[in-house]
Every structure is written in structure tokens, then in C-alpha cells.
Amino acid sequence: MASPPELTVGRLLSSWQPDLPALLLVLLLGAFYGWGVLRLRGRGERWPVSRTAAFAGLGLGTLVVATMSALAVYDRVLFWPAAVQNILLDLVAPLGLALGDPLRLAVRALPERAAGRAQRAMAGRLVRLLTFPLVSTALVLATELTVYFTPYFETALRHGWLHQLMYLHLLLAGCLFVVPVLTREETLPAWCTHPVRAALVFLDGIVDAVPGIVVMTHGTLIAGAWYLHHAPPWSRDVQHDQQLGGGAMVGIAELVALPFLLAILVQWARTERATTAALDRRLATELVPAAPTAGQTEGQSGSPDLVRPWWETENSEIARRIRQQ
């Protein structure tokens, strides 16, 4: 394998190479998402432009950058581009795809029968298990540690088909945690409210930094035989290269945690506003005057009694919350 030219800032921005499997995946995901948006518009329904932009720009755009930019050109001679590439696929691309809320779009755009099957699939035992927050967090951590601390990564560098499979593995592992947390579909247990989701995202941000810290401080070279053999003449310090990669992994993981947490907080605020508006509407309909009683005489002054409102007689969660307030 011929060594690529020295990596400069200019080449980092301008070096690109095609990746047919990744390109097909991007086109397929984009086509399905675009079909769903157009189908809703054809029915006169609205789909937020911000969600489409997040899916296409941050989600699919990150997939393109990770698999076809200079990161892919140099990932077989330098460790740090491969480390950045993998963390983009594992954290950043899933966040962009999840912000587009493809599950909600699919349920709204598909025909009624197909939408029902999709909802039943999302509620299936296997999907529920894999997307259970603690399980999906453990899967992300296990995936990253397996990639770097088993022969998986070095073998993937030697075999193109396994390299593509590793890309898909990282992307799916990240999506299992991020997409259910951000979707408006009920894919998580009932106890996983917005405060709980915010706590889980905070915990996930800490967990995601662990592989980068381990890589950065690990004394043994990761895929050392490969990178020592393929180190370019202009970059011989393979140990420093690995430290750069670990540092980049930690930095990107922490940067992603902030917008992820902000997205949860925004959803939380919107849900609270919608709940409050619904309660106000119900209160307006429940507070109606009572019929005059037998004891009331014509011309008797005073306001009519009001029917006892529903929150004083019901024992539901919403009624208890109102009584407490």
C-alpha cells in the first residue's frame, strides 16, 4: 500500500475518496426520509424543517465525512483519523439521525397497516431489551472497547469487508441508545421520564469518555503491528499518534454530550408546556355552573354553586399533581 502524501490542513479539508457501501447507505436513508416528508406534505401535514436539516446535515453528513473524507484516506496509516472516524460513527451520526426523529416520521408517513407493524416491532421484546437504557449504554461501551482491545480493529484494517461491517456495527450501537431517547414514539419504559433521560444522557457522557481515556493512556500500541509497518515517512511516532487519537475521542465524546443533553431539556420543556395547555383546556370545560337547588328561591342573590372540579374527586396522577399545587 502506497503511503499518502503528508497530512496538512489543506489535505485534511480537500482529500476525499469514494466509499460505495457507505454512499449507498446514505442515499437509501436519505431517500426513505425524503419520501416520508413528501408524503406528509402531500396530505397537508407539516414536518419540521429543523428535523430534516438535522437528519440530512448532522446525521447523513457525518456519515459522509467519517467514511469518505481525509479521515478515510489516512485511517490505514495513522491511528488518530481512524479514532475520530469511529467516534463520529458511534456518537455524532446517531445524534443527528435521532434529532430527525425517523421513527415518528415512519409511523406518520406509512400506510395504517405498515405503521401498525412498525409500532409492534418497536414494542417487541428484543427491541425493548436492546434499547433499554442501561443495556444500550453497556453495548456502546462494549463495542468501543471490543474494537480497540481485541484483534477486531487490526483485522478490519486488513480486510475491507470487515472494515465496512465495523462501520455499521459502530453506527447501530450508537443508534440503539440515542434514537429511543430522543424519539417522540413510546419506545422506552414508562419510568424513563424526561428527568430520568437527562440523567441517563449525563451518565452516558461520562461512560463515552472512558474508551478515549483508556486509549490515550494505554501503554501498548493498538493495532501496533499494522501501524508500525504502515507508518508514513513523515510521521514515525506511533505512540504519540495513539495519544492524539485517544484525546480526540475524549474531546468529541464530551462535546456531543452537551447538545444531546440540551435536546432532552428542550423536549422536556415542550412536553410540560403541552401538558399545562391541555390541563388549562380541561379546567375551562370542567368549571361549569351547577343547576339551581331546591333551596334556592327566585330572585335570591348570590352566585350559583360550582360543580366540584374533577381534580378534587378523581384519584389520577394529574389530579394529585393539581391538588399538591
Buried (B, 14 or more C-beta within 10 A) or exposed (E): EEBBEEBEEEBBEEBEEEBEBBBEBBEEBBEEBEEBBEBBEEEEEEBEEEBBBBBBEBBBBBBBBBBBBBBBBBBBBBBBBBBBBBBBBBBBBBBBBBBBBBBBBBBBBBEEEEBEEBBEEBEEEEBBEBBBBEEBBEBBBEBBBBBBBEEBBBBBBEEEEBBBBBBEBBBBBBBBBBBBBBBBBEBBEEEBEBEBBBBBBBBBBEBBBBBBBBBBEBEEBBBBEBBEEBBBEEBEEBBEBBBBBBBBBBBBBBEBBEBBBEBBBEBBEEEEEEEEEEBEEBEEEEEEEEEEEEEEEEEEEEEEEEBEBBBEEEEEEBBEEBEEE
